[in-house]
C-alpha cells in the first residue's frame, strides 16, 4: 500500500476523519466519548493548534483543525490516537478479572484504523460545509433528533455559546512567528 499524500505548511485547515478499528463502535459509550474529548483537549494544548470543529461518533471521529504551531497534523493524530488508545487499553486491563482465562478475554487489542483521511480546507465555503457535515452527522445517523442534543460535538459551542470539553476557535494558542528586522 502507498501512503496518502499530505499537504502541510500552507496554513490551511484540515478536515480529518479517523475510524475505530474495523469500524467497531469503540466510542459507543458516553464515557469513551468523554475520554476522547479529554485527550483531544490535552493534545490541543500540547501541540498548540486551533480546533474549529469536532464530532465524536460511536465508530469514528471528525475534526476540523488548524495546523499545529510546531509539528504537523500527522503528529497531532499520532498523539491523539496513541493517548486515547493507551487510556482505553489501561482501563480494560484494570477491569479484567484475573480468574478469567485469557482465551475468553474480550478487551480490544486495537482501537484505531492505521491511517486517517485528511482534506485541506482553504475556503470559507468549504469550512462551513465541513462544519455542517460534522454537526449533522449524529442526526443523519439517527442518534439524536437535532444536533444540539449530541453532547460530543462542537455544535453547542457555535449554537448556544457553551464552553465544551474542547476549546474551539482558540486562535491565540497559535504564536505569531515574527522575524527580526533586517539590519
Secondary structure, 3 states (H helix, E strand, C coil): CCCCCCCCCCCCEEEEEEEEHHHCCCCCCHHHHHHHHHHHHHHHHHHCCCEEEEEECCCEEEEEECCCCCCCHHHHHHHHHHHHHHHHHHHHHHHCCCCCCHHHCCCCCCCECCCCEEEEECCHHHHHHHHHHHHHHHHHCCCCCCHHHCCCECHHHHHCCCCCCCCECCHHHCCCCCCCCCC
